[in-house]
Amino acid sequence: MIRPDNPLIVQSDRSLMLHTVRTVVDSKGRPVRDAQGQPVTEEHPRFAAARDALSAFAELEKSPDYLHTYRITPVSIWNAAALGMSADKIAETLEEFALMPVPARVIADIREWISRYGLLRIERREDAEHLARFELVSHSAEALTDALGHESVRQCCRRESDGRVWVDPLARGSIKQALIKIGYPVEDRGGYVEGDRLEIALRAKTVHGRAFGLRPYQRSAGDTFHAGGSVAGGNGVIVLPCGAGKTVVALYVMSLVGAKTLILTTNTVAVRQWREEILDKTGLAPEQVAEYTGDHKAVAPVTITTYQMLTWRRSKQEHFEHFELFSKENWGLVVYDEVHLLPAPVFRATADLQARRRLGLTATLVREDGKEDEVFCLIGPKRYDVPWKVLEGQGFIATASCTEVRVPLDPALKPAYMAASARNKFRVASENPAKTAVVEALIAKHAGGRILIIGQYIDQLNALAQQLRAPLIMGKTPSAERERLYAAFKSGEISVLIVSKVGNFAVDLPEANVAIQISGTFGSRQEEAQRLGRILRPKSDGSAAAFYSVVTLGSRDQEFSEKRQLFLTEQGYSYEIVEFAHMTERGANGASK
């Protein structure tokens, strides 16, 4: 049965095609045509509802103008299951929006994957001396036998003569990694080491005298993660937009757990911002919150460090000298900030930390290295997620308009572009000097605003900094200088700040209301989300934010830009497309994407 008013096509390979528009018809069902004889289209009336529903259990892969492509994967289904979605609910959603009957094979795959979520469990037992032991159990003898048929699983456990399977306490992470690779996402109910007690009280007023309280979604996110202290919670990922207060959620979780806490984040500036937030919004004293970085290697009941610090070693043959930080204190909670950036070496340490409560924070679960399953089994499943547009509608993050400005390649670079490899074509197009005029026009358009210019290539950024006479922050900029420039931007002393990819994450600049992206990391969806996030903190005057992506027309730069926009499209944002030649004529109003 065909349902012509529905926008979704479900294919047997589990790909989903969602129509964003439909043809307008007259009273007799005939297509309405414009003056040029082309069919007139409008946004499909069920597109937005279908998009929001699909994001709960499918991954967006492509988002061209008229047809978005999603894919259902095991991890996307297991994350949905962790949030309480049933196979019946997913099937009902597909049927509700499908143009044609949903293939039975797709529903069968979904039911199979959901049936595997928690089919194998790790449970805590105590022996006669009250020492903890961990047993791998299942209500399905067949599943347990199947799992134990794999050498990677058997290496992490032992099966005794009575048939019971025991997991070494230090192998909880390793066995979960092995099992998810063969399609068994384990529910770990082995419990946690409580860690040394630490009373962490949230303030009603910050140190700076501002009223402070949890927003409803922040409280809900923390409560969902903590689950009353039971083994049903205590691990997993909170997904919230940049600017929505993920740090505040972590502070609330810290107060619920009430134990020594290790916080891992992205850079030294982020370490100091975390420390400021903790001291501003909790009752902890300065000596209770330490920084463990290249500048200061202190350990305290709450210790904040960077991924880079933990993965530093003298050579590839040497050990990671600072991994011992994981065992220096009896941590009751480990917080992974920007968990989508968690470096692969830290996964090894994380595999040994399964007895500690683990909180991941991120704006997107997308990982460019494809290790979403590692985050799922070692940090935990997605515990809480709120679409960006929902929080925007409630006023918790700023309203944002997104515009892609396309500029022709500088004629002098065309021979080099044509002769370059595919990878170098991207760089040539990304560093197109014709983009400078676009940036200057956008700065003039937003005179009086606080403008961030973000790029990937240092030569390009240096040239732009000289042209605009604007300060530049990059990887080699000393921490003290970074903090001085960020402070000057916050105070209004400088209104234009250029940052390399160090500005992608953990930079708290609530005053920024315009971001201009001039180059990026190929088709990185996570980077696009992070960069938009830099301007999403609510503005004191309630004004909207503006995000621009400047790309070279008809080039590899434009192709990758379309991939980068996938995540924001899934969140409900649309890009206005305009060619620079027409921008001044039309005020940056192009065709909606």
PyMOL commands that set and color helices and strands:
alter all, ss='L'
color gray80, all
select helices_A, chain A and resi 47-54+74-82+87-97+104-116+141-148+151-154+169-181+216-229+246-257+268-281+286-288+307-310+325-328+339-341+344-351+372-379+388-393+411-419+422-430+435-445+458-468+479-491+501-504+525-533+556-564+566-570+580-586
alter helices_A, ss='H'
color red, helices_A
select strands_A, chain A and resi 8-10+15-19+21-23+41-43+59-62+67-71+120-126+132-138+157-159+165-167+187-189+235-239+261-265+289-292+302-306+333-336+357-362+382-385+400-407+451-454+472-473+496-499+514-517+545-552+575-579+591-592
alter strands_A, ss='S'
color yellow, strands_A
deselect
rebuild
show_as cartoon
